[in-house]
Amino acid sequence: MSAKKPAANAPKTVVADDPDDRKGQLKSIGGSQSDHWNNTLANQAVQALWVKNSSAEERDKQLSATVAALMGIAPKDELEGMMAAQLIAAHNAAMECYRRAMIGEQTFEGRRENLAQANKLSRTYATLLEALNRHRGKGQQKVTVEHVHVHSGGQAVVGVVEPAGGGDRAKPEDQPHAKQIAHAPQPALRRPDAEREPVPVASDGERPLPAARRPVAGRAEG
């Protein structure tokens, strides 16, 4: 008696946390601890290649190069893995459109369409790259100013501050866009000082010299 075959529409069990899968041996390719995901992502990337006119040897090189590119981008999680695969796909598609635009035996409309598609793909590539860098925390700088003390007569300066004098120093356009805080000192205001040396006051017998700190004998009587 033969065993019954499962129905085609029978429910299937999906194991999302299989210990045998979550070894992360291929994490450098897809950024996931799940090697099923990493394999799936690698297959999606290589299947987006244009290999119709490639020989078997060239196709093997293209597949190996695609996996090497994923490892070079080094995704750290699943999101970065997806963006890495789409970066490679957008690049390959753009280059194929550029190649077709260079074929001489085509109409002007065909050349224009291929260049237009290549342009869209290049912009998509740039957007993906910006998103990847933003996800990784690149391309943005944050300055937090908690306490700024400005004394009487002083002035707080917020911006790129360059040192005075000559010498080799980076140009303003080469400086990072982070803001710096500097204190521009001004002459201190004079304030009463209880311990200041007293200045003698003129009297009948003596008078002070201008800006002097000791008395001088006055004129003789007679």
Contacts in CASP RR format, 6 or more apart in sequence:
PFRMAT RR
TARGET T0000
AUTHOR 0000-0000-0000
METHOD contacts of the structure
MODEL  1
MSAKKPAANAPKTVVADDPDDRKGQLKSIGGSQSDHWNNTLANQAVQALW
VKNSSAEERDKQLSATVAALMGIAPKDELEGMMAAQLIAAHNAAMECYRR
AMIGEQTFEGRRENLAQANKLSRTYATLLEALNRHRGKGQQKVTVEHVHV
HSGGQAVVGVVEPAGGGDRAKPEDQPHAKQIAHAPQPALRRPDAEREPVP
VASDGERPLPAARRPVAGRAEG
15 21 0 8 1.000
18 36 0 8 1.000
21 34 0 8 1.000
21 35 0 8 1.000
21 36 0 8 1.000
22 33 0 8 1.000
22 34 0 8 1.000
22 35 0 8 1.000
23 33 0 8 1.000
23 35 0 8 1.000
24 32 0 8 1.000
24 33 0 8 1.000
24 34 0 8 1.000
24 35 0 8 1.000
24 38 0 8 1.000
25 35 0 8 1.000
26 35 0 8 1.000
26 38 0 8 1.000
26 39 0 8 1.000
26 42 0 8 1.000
27 33 0 8 1.000
27 35 0 8 1.000
27 38 0 8 1.000
28 70 0 8 1.000
28 71 0 8 1.000
28 74 0 8 1.000
29 38 0 8 1.000
29 41 0 8 1.000
29 42 0 8 1.000
29 67 0 8 1.000
29 70 0 8 1.000
29 71 0 8 1.000
29 75 0 8 1.000
30 37 0 8 1.000
30 38 0 8 1.000
30 41 0 8 1.000
30 42 0 8 1.000
30 70 0 8 1.000
30 75 0 8 1.000
30 78 0 8 1.000
30 80 0 8 1.000
30 81 0 8 1.000
30 84 0 8 1.000
30 85 0 8 1.000
31 37 0 8 1.000
31 38 0 8 1.000
31 75 0 8 1.000
31 76 0 8 1.000
31 77 0 8 1.000
31 78 0 8 1.000
31 80 0 8 1.000
31 81 0 8 1.000
32 38 0 8 1.000
32 41 0 8 1.000
32 77 0 8 1.000
32 78 0 8 1.000
32 81 0 8 1.000
37 78 0 8 1.000
41 70 0 8 1.000
41 81 0 8 1.000
41 82 0 8 1.000
41 85 0 8 1.000
42 66 0 8 1.000
42 67 0 8 1.000
42 70 0 8 1.000
44 85 0 8 1.000
45 66 0 8 1.000
45 67 0 8 1.000
45 69 0 8 1.000
45 70 0 8 1.000
45 84 0 8 1.000
45 85 0 8 1.000
45 88 0 8 1.000
45 89 0 8 1.000
46 62 0 8 1.000
46 63 0 8 1.000
46 66 0 8 1.000
46 67 0 8 1.000
48 85 0 8 1.000
48 88 0 8 1.000
48 89 0 8 1.000
48 92 0 8 1.000
48 93 0 8 1.000
49 62 0 8 1.000
49 63 0 8 1.000
49 66 0 8 1.000
49 92 0 8 1.000
50 92 0 8 1.000
50 93 0 8 1.000
50 96 0 8 1.000
51 58 0 8 1.000
51 59 0 8 1.000
51 62 0 8 1.000
54 62 0 8 1.000
66 88 0 8 1.000
69 84 0 8 1.000
69 88 0 8 1.000
70 81 0 8 1.000
70 84 0 8 1.000
70 85 0 8 1.000
70 88 0 8 1.000
73 80 0 8 1.000
73 81 0 8 1.000
73 84 0 8 1.000
73 87 0 8 1.000
73 132 0 8 1.000
75 81 0 8 1.000
75 83 0 8 1.000
75 84 0 8 1.000
76 136 0 8 1.000
79 135 0 8 1.000
80 132 0 8 1.000
80 135 0 8 1.000
80 136 0 8 1.000
83 128 0 8 1.000
83 131 0 8 1.000
83 132 0 8 1.000
83 135 0 8 1.000
84 132 0 8 1.000
86 128 0 8 1.000
87 125 0 8 1.000
87 128 0 8 1.000
87 129 0 8 1.000
87 132 0 8 1.000
90 121 0 8 1.000
90 122 0 8 1.000
90 124 0 8 1.000
90 125 0 8 1.000
90 128 0 8 1.000
91 125 0 8 1.000
93 121 0 8 1.000
94 118 0 8 1.000
94 121 0 8 1.000
94 122 0 8 1.000
94 125 0 8 1.000
95 118 0 8 1.000
97 114 0 8 1.000
97 115 0 8 1.000
97 117 0 8 1.000
97 118 0 8 1.000
97 121 0 8 1.000
98 114 0 8 1.000
98 115 0 8 1.000
98 118 0 8 1.000
100 106 0 8 1.000
100 114 0 8 1.000
101 110 0 8 1.000
101 111 0 8 1.000
101 114 0 8 1.000
101 115 0 8 1.000
101 118 0 8 1.000
103 111 0 8 1.000
104 111 0 8 1.000
133 139 0 8 1.000
134 140 0 8 1.000
141 176 0 8 1.000
141 177 0 8 1.000
141 178 0 8 1.000
143 178 0 8 1.000
143 179 0 8 1.000
145 181 0 8 1.000
148 156 0 8 1.000
148 181 0 8 1.000
150 156 0 8 1.000
150 183 0 8 1.000
152 188 0 8 1.000
152 189 0 8 1.000
153 186 0 8 1.000
153 187 0 8 1.000
153 188 0 8 1.000
153 189 0 8 1.000
154 183 0 8 1.000
154 184 0 8 1.000
154 185 0 8 1.000
154 186 0 8 1.000
155 183 0 8 1.000
155 184 0 8 1.000
155 186 0 8 1.000
156 181 0 8 1.000
156 182 0 8 1.000
156 183 0 8 1.000
156 184 0 8 1.000
157 181 0 8 1.000
157 182 0 8 1.000
157 183 0 8 1.000
157 184 0 8 1.000
158 179 0 8 1.000
158 180 0 8 1.000
158 181 0 8 1.000
159 179 0 8 1.000
159 180 0 8 1.000
160 172 0 8 1.000
160 175 0 8 1.000
160 179 0 8 1.000
160 180 0 8 1.000
161 180 0 8 1.000
161 182 0 8 1.000
162 169 0 8 1.000
162 172 0 8 1.000
163 169 0 8 1.000
197 213 0 8 1.000
199 208 0 8 1.000
199 213 0 8 1.000
200 206 0 8 1.000
200 208 0 8 1.000
200 214 0 8 1.000
200 215 0 8 1.000
201 208 0 8 1.000
202 208 0 8 1.000
205 217 0 8 1.000
205 218 0 8 1.000
206 215 0 8 1.000
206 216 0 8 1.000
206 217 0 8 1.000
206 218 0 8 1.000
207 215 0 8 1.000
207 216 0 8 1.000
207 218 0 8 1.000
208 215 0 8 1.000
208 216 0 8 1.000
209 216 0 8 1.000
END
